[in-house]
Amino acid sequence: MLAAAPRRAVFLDRDGTILEEVGYLNHLSRFHLLDGVASAIRGLNLGAIPVIVITNQSGVARRFFPEEMVQRVHEKMARELAVAGAHVDGIYYCPHGAGDECACRKPQTGMLERAAREHALELKGSWMVGDKYEDVVLGHAAGGRSILVMTGYGRGEYEWNRGAWPRQPDFIVEDLQQAADVVLREVK
């Protein structure tokens, strides 16, 4: 009997990658899906690639907004994606601050490891897509590949800081649609 091929996933940062970067998303009126996001995620869904959201939400620890706000944002995101025929397979967030030394805060791999256990995923060979260097570090730390998008903080991070990065992203693209195109092309 042949063993099943490992299921690899696309892990997506939330703010600046899926949603417009607004600093701390502390009210639903500030929620805006970036252009092309639903189409990109729908394409990954049609390619049978699990899509998991991985996001730091230190605004909870800083008391900028309650943890309930994170849930409300994720519910709205799921509804808007569903209207466009797209879905994410899981959402994981870290409510801790940078000084809390938790294992889940990006670029630590805790959220990815939990998602891998709960969704039977193989981290090695999976993809991490985000607009910050911490997303690149996270993807590589988990044995996966990284894609830096130029939305959100991406362009500034890349233009001002790339010279100090010990390891560059595997791919640099304009937005999530181009990232999805890269993944789908590489999977074939």
FIKOLZA-1660 file (N, C-alpha, C; in steps of 0.1 Angstrom, whole numbers, plus 5000, padded with zeros to 4 digits):
% residues 188
   i   px   py   pz ch aa at
   1 5008 4988 5000  A  M  N
   1 5000 5000 5000  A  M CA
   1 5009 5012 5000  A  M  C
   2 5006 5022 4991  A  L  N
   2 5014 5034 4990  A  L CA
   2 5009 5044 5001  A  L  C
   3 5019 5050 5007  A  A  N
   3 5016 5061 5017  A  A CA
   3 5011 5073 5010  A  A  C
   4 5001 5080 5017  A  A  N
   4 4996 5092 5011  A  A CA
   4 5007 5103 5011  A  A  C
   5 5006 5111 5001  A  A  N
   5 5016 5122 5000  A  A CA
   5 5013 5132 5011  A  A  C
   6 5023 5138 5016  A  P  N
   6 5020 5148 5027  A  P CA
   6 5012 5160 5022  A  P  C
   7 5003 5164 5030  A  R  N
   7 4995 5176 5027  A  R CA
   7 5002 5188 5031  A  R  C
   8 5006 5196 5021  A  R  N
   8 5012 5209 5024  A  R CA
   8 5002 5220 5023  A  R  C
   9 5005 5230 5030  A  A  N
   9 4995 5241 5031  A  A CA
   9 5001 5255 5027  A  A  C
  10 4993 5264 5026  A  V  N
  10 4997 5278 5025  A  V CA
  10 4992 5285 5037  A  V  C
  11 5002 5290 5045  A  F  N
  11 4999 5298 5057  A  F CA
  11 5000 5313 5053  A  F  C
  12 4989 5320 5057  A  L  N
  12 4988 5334 5053  A  L CA
  12 4988 5343 5066  A  L  C
  13 4997 5353 5065  A  D  N
  13 4996 5364 5075  A  D CA
  13 4982 5371 5073  A  D  C
  14 4977 5378 5083  A  R  N
  14 4964 5384 5081  A  R CA
  14 4965 5399 5077  A  R  C
  15 4970 5407 5086  A  D  N
  15 4971 5422 5084  A  D CA
  15 4982 5425 5074  A  D  C
  16 4978 5432 5063  A  G  N
  16 4988 5436 5053  A  G CA
  16 4989 5426 5042  A  G  C
  17 4984 5414 5044  A  T  N
  17 4984 5403 5034  A  T CA
  17 4970 5400 5029  A  T  C
  18 4961 5398 5038  A  I  N
  18 4947 5395 5035  A  I CA
  18 4939 5408 5036  A  I  C
  19 4941 5415 5048  A  L  N
  19 4934 5427 5051  A  L CA
  19 4943 5439 5049  A  L  C
  20 4937 5450 5047  A  E  N
  20 4944 5463 5046  A  E CA
  20 4951 5465 5060  A  E  C
  21 4964 5469 5059  A  E  N
  21 4971 5472 5071  A  E CA
  21 4967 5485 5077  A  E  C
  22 4961 5485 5089  A  V  N
  22 4956 5497 5095  A  V CA
  22 4963 5500 5109  A  V  C
  23 4974 5493 5112  A  G  N
  23 4980 5494 5125  A  G CA
  23 4973 5484 5134  A  G  C
  24 4965 5488 5143  A  Y  N
  24 4958 5478 5151  A  Y CA
  24 4943 5479 5147  A  Y  C
  25 4938 5468 5142  A  L  N
  25 4924 5467 5138  A  L CA
  25 4915 5465 5150  A  L  C
  26 4911 5477 5155  A  N  N
  26 4904 5477 5168  A  N CA
  26 4889 5480 5166  A  N  C
  27 4884 5481 5154  A  H  N
  27 4870 5483 5151  A  H CA
  27 4866 5477 5138  A  H  C
  28 4855 5471 5137  A  L  N
  28 4851 5465 5124  A  L CA
  28 4850 5475 5112  A  L  C
  29 4847 5488 5116  A  S  N
  29 4847 5498 5105  A  S CA
  29 4860 5499 5098  A  S  C
  30 4871 5495 5103  A  R  N
  30 4884 5496 5097  A  R CA
  30 4888 5483 5090  A  R  C
  31 4879 5474 5089  A  F  N
  31 4881 5461 5082  A  F CA
  31 4879 5463 5067  A  F  C
  32 4890 5459 5059  A  H  N
  32 4889 5459 5044  A  H CA
  32 4897 5448 5039  A  H  C
  33 4891 5439 5031  A  L  N
  33 4898 5429 5024  A  L CA
  33 4906 5436 5013  A  L  C
  34 4919 5432 5011  A  L  N
  34 4926 5437 5000  A  L CA
  34 4921 5432 4986  A  L  C
  35 4922 5440 4976  A  D  N
  35 4918 5436 4963  A  D CA
  35 4924 5423 4958  A  D  C
  36 4916 5414 4953  A  G  N
  36 4921 5402 4947  A  G CA
  36 4923 5391 4957  A  G  C
  37 4921 5393 4970  A  V  N
  37 4924 5383 4980  A  V CA
  37 4914 5372 4979  A  V  C
  38 4901 5374 4978  A  A  N
  38 4892 5364 4977  A  A CA
  38 4894 5355 4965  A  A  C
  39 4898 5361 4954  A  S  N
  39 4901 5353 4942  A  S CA
  39 4913 5345 4944  A  S  C
  40 4923 5350 4950  A  A  N
  40 4936 5343 4953  A  A CA
  40 4933 5330 4962  A  A  C
  41 4925 5333 4972  A  I  N
  41 4922 5322 4982  A  I CA
  41 4913 5311 4975  A  I  C
  42 4904 5316 4967  A  R  N
  42 4895 5307 4959  A  R CA
  42 4904 5298 4950  A  R  C
  43 4914 5304 4944  A  G  N
  43 4922 5296 4935  A  G CA
  43 4930 5285 4943  A  G  C
  44 4935 5289 4955  A  L  N
  44 4941 5278 4963  A  L CA
  44 4932 5268 4967  A  L  C
  45 4919 5272 4971  A  N  N
  45 4909 5262 4974  A  N CA
  45 4906 5253 4963  A  N  C
  46 4905 5258 4951  A  L  N
  46 4903 5249 4939  A  L CA
  46 4914 5240 4936  A  L  C
  47 4926 5244 4940  A  G  N
  47 4938 5236 4939  A  G CA
  47 4940 5226 4950  A  G  C
  48 4930 5225 4959  A  A  N
  48 4930 5216 4970  A  A CA
  48 4941 5218 4979  A  A  C
  49 4946 5230 4981  A  I  N
  49 4957 5234 4990  A  I CA
  49 4950 5240 5002  A  I  C
  50 4953 5234 5014  A  P  N
  50 4947 5240 5026  A  P CA
  50 4953 5254 5028  A  P  C
  51 4944 5263 5033  A  V  N
  51 4948 5277 5035  A  V CA
  51 4945 5280 5050  A  V  C
  52 4956 5284 5057  A  I  N
  52 4955 5286 5071  A  I CA
  52 4960 5300 5074  A  I  C
  53 4953 5308 5082  A  V  N
  53 4957 5321 5086  A  V CA
  53 4965 5321 5099  A  V  C
  54 4976 5327 5099  A  I  N
  54 4985 5328 5111  A  I CA
  54 4988 5342 5114  A  I  C
  55 4984 5347 5126  A  T  N
  55 4985 5362 5128  A  T CA
  55 4988 5365 5143  A  T  C
  56 4998 5374 5145  A  N  N
  56 5000 5380 5158  A  N CA
  56 4990 5391 5161  A  N  C
  57 4984 5391 5173  A  Q  N
  57 4975 5401 5176  A  Q CA
  57 4978 5406 5190  A  Q  C
  58 4990 5413 5191  A  S  N
  58 4994 5418 5204  A  S CA
  58 4986 5429 5209  A  S  C
  59 4977 5435 5201  A  G  N
  59 4967 5445 5206  A  G CA
  59 4959 5440 5217  A  G  C
  60 4957 5427 5218  A  V  N
  60 4949 5421 5229  A  V CA
  60 4958 5423 5242  A  V  C
  61 4970 5419 5242  A  A  N
  61 4979 5420 5254  A  A CA
  61 4981 5435 5257  A  A  C
  62 4981 5443 5248  A  R  N
  62 4983 5458 5250  A  R CA
  62 4970 5465 5254  A  R  C
  63 4959 5457 5254  A  R  N
  63 4946 5463 5258  A  R CA
  63 4941 5474 5248  A  R  C
  64 4946 5472 5235  A  F  N
  64 4940 5482 5225  A  F CA
  64 4926 5477 5221  A  F  C
  65 4924 5464 5222  A  F  N
  65 4910 5459 5219  A  F CA
  65 4909 5446 5226  A  F  C
  66 4896 5441 5229  A  P  N
  66 4894 5429 5236  A  P CA
  66 4896 5417 5226  A  P  C
  67 4899 5405 5232  A  E  N
  67 4900 5393 5224  A  E CA
  67 4888 5390 5215  A  E  C
  68 4877 5395 5220  A  E  N
  68 4864 5393 5213  A  E CA
  68 4865 5400 5199  A  E  C
  69 4872 5411 5198  A  M  N
  69 4874 5418 5185  A  M CA
  69 4881 5410 5175  A  M  C
  70 4891 5402 5179  A  V  N
  70 4898 5393 5170  A  V CA
  70 4888 5383 5164  A  V  C
  71 4880 5378 5173  A  Q  N
  71 4870 5368 5168  A  Q CA
  71 4860 5374 5158  A  Q  C
  72 4856 5386 5161  A  R  N
  72 4846 5393 5152  A  R CA
  72 4852 5396 5139  A  R  C
  73 4865 5400 5139  A  V  N
  73 4872 5403 5126  A  V CA
  73 4873 5390 5118  A  V  C
  74 4876 5379 5125  A  H  N
  74 4878 5366 5118  A  H CA
  74 4864 5361 5112  A  H  C
  75 4854 5363 5120  A  E  N
  75 4840 5360 5115  A  E CA
  75 4837 5368 5103  A  E  C
  76 4839 5381 5103  A  K  N
  76 4836 5389 5092  A  K CA
  76 4845 5385 5079  A  K  C
  77 4857 5382 5082  A  M  N
  77 4866 5378 5071  A  M CA
  77 4861 5365 5065  A  M  C
  78 4857 5356 5073  A  A  N
  78 4851 5343 5068  A  A CA
  78 4839 5346 5060  A  A  C
  79 4830 5354 5064  A  R  N
  79 4818 5357 5057  A  R CA
  79 4820 5364 5044  A  R  C
  80 4829 5373 5043  A  E  N
  80 4832 5380 5031  A  E CA
  80 4839 5371 5021  A  E  C
  81 4848 5363 5026  A  L  N
  81 4854 5353 5017  A  L CA
  81 4844 5343 5011  A  L  C
  82 4834 5339 5020  A  A  N
  82 4824 5329 5016  A  A CA
  82 4815 5335 5005  A  A  C
  83 4812 5348 5006  A  V  N
  83 4804 5354 4996  A  V CA
  83 4811 5353 4982  A  V  C
  84 4824 5354 4982  A  A  N
  84 4832 5353 4970  A  A CA
  84 4836 5339 4966  A  A  C
  85 4830 5329 4973  A  G  N
  85 4833 5315 4970  A  G CA
  85 4846 5310 4975  A  G  C
  86 4852 5316 4985  A  A  N
  86 4865 5312 4991  A  A CA
  86 4864 5309 5005  A  A  C
  87 4873 5302 5011  A  H  N
  87 4873 5299 5025  A  H CA
  87 4888 5296 5030  A  H  C
  88 4890 5298 5043  A  V  N
  88 4902 5294 5049  A  V CA
  88 4899 5282 5058  A  V  C
  89 4909 5273 5059  A  D  N
  89 4907 5261 5066  A  D CA
  89 4909 5262 5081  A  D  C
  90 4916 5272 5085  A  G  N
  90 4918 5274 5099  A  G CA
  90 4924 5288 5101  A  G  C
  91 4922 5293 5113  A  I  N
  91 4927 5306 5117  A  I CA
  91 4933 5305 5131  A  I  C
  92 4946 5309 5132  A  Y  N
  92 4953 5308 5145  A  Y CA
  92 4959 5322 5148  A  Y  C
  93 4958 5326 5160  A  Y  N
  93 4963 5339 5164  A  Y CA
  93 4970 5338 5178  A  Y  C
  94 4980 5347 5179  A  C  N
  94 4987 5349 5192  A  C CA
  94 4983 5362 5198  A  C  C
  95 4976 5362 5210  A  P  N
  95 4972 5374 5216  A  P CA
  95 4983 5380 5225  A  P  C
  96 4995 5374 5225  A  H  N
  96 5005 5379 5235  A  H CA
  96 5014 5390 5229  A  H  C
  97 5021 5397 5238  A  G  N
  97 5030 5408 5234  A  G CA
  97 5044 5402 5232  A  G  C
  98 5052 5410 5226  A  A  N
  98 5066 5406 5222  A  A CA
  98 5074 5402 5235  A  A  C
  99 5071 5407 5246  A  G  N
  99 5079 5404 5258  A  G CA
  99 5073 5392 5266  A  G  C
 100 5063 5386 5261  A  D  N
 100 5056 5375 5268  A  D CA
 100 5064 5362 5266  A  D  C
 101 5073 5361 5257  A  E  N
 101 5081 5349 5254  A  E CA
 101 5072 5336 5252  A  E  C
 102 5062 5337 5245  A  C  N
 102 5053 5326 5242  A  C CA
 102 5059 5318 5230  A  C  C
 103 5055 5306 5228  A  A  N
 103 5059 5298 5217  A  A CA
 103 5051 5300 5205  A  A  C
 104 5039 5307 5206  A  C  N
 104 5031 5309 5195  A  C CA
 104 5033 5322 5187  A  C  C
 105 5039 5332 5193  A  R  N
 105 5041 5344 5186  A  R CA
 105 5051 5343 5175  A  R  C
 106 5047 5348 5163  A  K  N
 106 5056 5347 5151  A  K CA
 106 5068 5356 5155  A  K  C
 107 5080 5352 5151  A  P  N
 107 5083 5341 5142  A  P CA
 107 5086 5327 5148  A  P  C
 108 5081 5325 5161  A  Q  N
 108 5082 5312 5167  A  Q CA
 108 5072 5303 5159  A  Q  C
 109 5074 5290 5159  A  T  N
 109 5066 5281 5151  A  T CA
 109 5054 5275 5157  A  T  C
 110 5051 5279 5169  A  G  N
 110 5040 5273 5177  A  G CA
 110 5026 5272 5170  A  G  C
 111 5022 5283 5163  A  M  N
 111 5009 5283 5156  A  M CA
 111 5010 5274 5144  A  M  C
 112 5021 5273 5137  A  L  N
 112 5022 5264 5126  A  L CA
 112 5022 5250 5130  A  L  C
 113 5029 5247 5141  A  E  N
 113 5029 5233 5146  A  E CA
 113 5015 5229 5151  A  E  C
 114 5008 5237 5157  A  R  N
 114 4994 5234 5162  A  R CA
 114 4985 5232 5149  A  R  C
 115 4986 5240 5140  A  A  N
 115 4978 5239 5127  A  A CA
 115 4982 5226 5120  A  A  C
 116 4995 5222 5120  A  A  N
 116 4999 5210 5114  A  A CA
 116 4993 5198 5121  A  A  C
 117 4993 5198 5134  A  R  N
 117 4987 5187 5141  A  R CA
 117 4972 5186 5139  A  R  C
 118 4965 5197 5140  A  E  N
 118 4950 5197 5139  A  E CA
 118 4945 5195 5125  A  E  C
 119 4953 5197 5115  A  H  N
 119 4949 5196 5101  A  H CA
 119 4956 5185 5093  A  H  C
 120 4965 5178 5100  A  A  N
 120 4973 5167 5094  A  A CA
 120 4981 5173 5082  A  A  C
 121 4989 5183 5085  A  L  N
 121 4997 5189 5075  A  L CA
 121 5012 5186 5076  A  L  C
 122 5019 5188 5066  A  E  N
 122 5034 5186 5066  A  E CA
 122 5039 5200 5064  A  E  C
 123 5047 5205 5075  A  L  N
 123 5052 5218 5074  A  L CA
 123 5064 5219 5064  A  L  C
 124 5072 5209 5063  A  K  N
 124 5083 5209 5053  A  K CA
 124 5076 5210 5039  A  K  C
 125 5080 5220 5032  A  G  N
 125 5075 5222 5018  A  G CA
 125 5062 5230 5018  A  G  C
 126 5057 5234 5029  A  S  N
 126 5045 5243 5029  A  S CA
 126 5050 5257 5027  A  S  C
 127 5041 5266 5026  A  W  N
 127 5044 5280 5022  A  W CA
 127 5039 5290 5033  A  W  C
 128 5047 5300 5036  A  M  N
 128 5043 5311 5045  A  M CA
 128 5043 5324 5036  A  M  C
 129 5032 5330 5036  A  V  N
 129 5030 5343 5028  A  V CA
 129 5027 5354 5038  A  V  C
 130 5035 5365 5037  A  G  N
 130 5033 5376 5046  A  G CA
 130 5040 5389 5041  A  G  C
 131 5037 5400 5048  A  D  N
 131 5043 5413 5044  A  D CA
 131 5054 5417 5054  A  D  C
 132 5058 5409 5062  A  K  N
 132 5069 5412 5072  A  K CA
 132 5080 5402 5071  A  K  C
 133 5092 5406 5075  A  Y  N
 133 5103 5396 5075  A  Y CA
 133 5101 5385 5085  A  Y  C
 134 5094 5388 5096  A  E  N
 134 5091 5377 5106  A  E CA
 134 5083 5366 5099  A  E  C
 135 5075 5369 5089  A  D  N
 135 5068 5358 5081  A  D CA
 135 5078 5350 5073  A  D  C
 136 5088 5356 5067  A  V  N
 136 5098 5349 5060  A  V CA
 136 5106 5340 5070  A  V  C
 137 5110 5345 5081  A  V  N
 137 5117 5338 5091  A  V CA
 137 5109 5326 5096  A  V  C
 138 5096 5328 5098  A  L  N
 138 5087 5317 5103  A  L CA
 138 5086 5306 5092  A  L  C
 139 5085 5310 5080  A  G  N
 139 5084 5299 5069  A  G CA
 139 5096 5291 5069  A  G  C
 140 5108 5297 5069  A  H  N
 140 5120 5290 5069  A  H CA
 140 5123 5282 5082  A  H  C
 141 5119 5287 5093  A  A  N
 141 5121 5280 5106  A  A CA
 141 5113 5267 5106  A  A  C
 142 5101 5267 5099  A  A  N
 142 5093 5255 5099  A  A CA
 142 5097 5245 5088  A  A  C
 143 5107 5248 5080  A  G  N
 143 5111 5240 5069  A  G CA
 143 5104 5242 5056  A  G  C
 144 5097 5253 5056  A  G  N
 144 5089 5256 5044  A  G CA
 144 5096 5267 5035  A  G  C
 145 5088 5272 5026  A  R  N
 145 5092 5283 5017  A  R CA
 145 5085 5295 5021  A  R  C
 146 5091 5307 5017  A  S  N
 146 5085 5320 5021  A  S CA
 146 5082 5328 5008  A  S  C
 147 5071 5336 5009  A  I  N
 147 5068 5346 4999  A  I CA
 147 5065 5359 5006  A  I  C
 148 5072 5369 5002  A  L  N
 148 5070 5382 5008  A  L CA
 148 5061 5390 4998  A  L  C
 149 5050 5395 5003  A  V  N
 149 5041 5404 4994  A  V CA
 149 5045 5418 4997  A  V  C
 150 5043 5426 4986  A  M  N
 150 5046 5441 4987  A  M CA
 150 5035 5449 4993  A  M  C
 151 5024 5443 4996  A  T  N
 151 5012 5450 5003  A  T CA
 151 5016 5452 5017  A  T  C
 152 5007 5459 5024  A  G  N
 152 5010 5462 5039  A  G CA
 152 5024 5468 5041  A  G  C
 153 5031 5462 5050  A  Y  N
 153 5045 5467 5053  A  Y CA
 153 5055 5461 5043  A  Y  C
 154 5052 5452 5034  A  G  N
 154 5061 5445 5026  A  G CA
 154 5071 5453 5018  A  G  C
 155 5066 5463 5011  A  R  N
 155 5075 5471 5002  A  R CA
 155 5085 5479 5011  A  R  C
 156 5081 5485 5021  A  G  N
 156 5090 5492 5030  A  G CA
 156 5100 5483 5037  A  G  C
 157 5095 5472 5042  A  E  N
 157 5104 5462 5048  A  E CA
 157 5115 5458 5039  A  E  C
 158 5111 5455 5026  A  Y  N
 158 5120 5450 5016  A  Y CA
 158 5130 5461 5012  A  Y  C
 159 5125 5472 5009  A  E  N
 159 5134 5483 5004  A  E CA
 159 5144 5488 5014  A  E  C
 160 5139 5489 5027  A  W  N
 160 5148 5495 5037  A  W CA
 160 5156 5485 5045  A  W  C
 161 5152 5472 5046  A  N  N
 161 5158 5463 5055  A  N CA
 161 5164 5451 5049  A  N  C
 162 5162 5448 5036  A  R  N
 162 5166 5435 5031  A  R CA
 162 5181 5433 5032  A  R  C
 163 5189 5443 5032  A  G  N
 163 5204 5441 5032  A  G CA
 163 5208 5435 5045  A  G  C
 164 5200 5436 5056  A  A  N
 164 5204 5431 5069  A  A CA
 164 5198 5417 5071  A  A  C
 165 5190 5412 5062  A  W  N
 165 5183 5399 5063  A  W CA
 165 5193 5388 5061  A  W  C
 166 5195 5379 5070  A  P  N
 166 5204 5368 5068  A  P CA
 166 5200 5358 5057  A  P  C
 167 5187 5357 5055  A  R  N
 167 5181 5349 5045  A  R CA
 167 5170 5356 5038  A  R  C
 168 5170 5356 5025  A  Q  N
 168 5160 5363 5017  A  Q CA
 168 5148 5354 5015  A  Q  C
 169 5136 5361 5012  A  P  N
 169 5124 5353 5009  A  P CA
 169 5127 5344 4996  A  P  C
 170 5120 5333 4995  A  D  N
 170 5121 5325 4983  A  D CA
 170 5115 5332 4971  A  D  C
 171 5104 5340 4973  A  F  N
 171 5098 5347 4963  A  F CA
 171 5093 5361 4968  A  F  C
 172 5094 5371 4960  A  I  N
 172 5089 5384 4963  A  I CA
 172 5078 5387 4952  A  I  C
 173 5066 5391 4956  A  V  N
 173 5055 5393 4947  A  V CA
 173 5048 5406 4951  A  V  C
 174 5040 5411 4942  A  E  N
 174 5032 5423 4945  A  E CA
 174 5021 5421 4955  A  E  C
 175 5014 5409 4954  A  D  N
 175 5002 5408 4963  A  D CA
 175 4999 5393 4964  A  D  C
 176 4988 5390 4972  A  L  N
 176 4984 5376 4974  A  L CA
 176 4980 5369 4962  A  L  C
 177 4974 5376 4952  A  Q  N
 177 4971 5369 4939  A  Q CA
 177 4984 5363 4933  A  Q  C
 178 4994 5371 4932  A  Q  N
 178 5007 5367 4926  A  Q CA
 178 5013 5356 4935  A  Q  C
 179 5011 5356 4948  A  A  N
 179 5017 5346 4957  A  A CA
 179 5009 5333 4954  A  A  C
 180 4996 5333 4953  A  A  N
 180 4988 5321 4950  A  A CA
 180 4992 5316 4936  A  A  C
 181 4995 5324 4926  A  D  N
 181 4999 5320 4913  A  D CA
 181 5013 5312 4914  A  D  C
 182 5022 5317 4922  A  V  N
 182 5035 5311 4924  A  V CA
 182 5033 5297 4930  A  V  C
 183 5025 5296 4941  A  V  N
 183 5022 5283 4948  A  V CA
 183 5016 5273 4938  A  V  C
 184 5006 5277 4931  A  L  N
 184 4999 5268 4922  A  L CA
 184 5008 5263 4911  A  L  C
 185 5017 5272 4906  A  R  N
 185 5027 5269 4895  A  R CA
 185 5037 5259 4901  A  R  C
 186 5042 5261 4913  A  E  N
 186 5052 5253 4919  A  E CA
 186 5046 5239 4923  A  E  C
 187 5033 5238 4927  A  V  N
 187 5027 5226 4931  A  V CA
 187 5026 5217 4919  A  V  C
 188 5023 5222 4907  A  K  N
 188 5022 5214 4895  A  K CA
 188 5035 5208 4892  A  K  C
% end
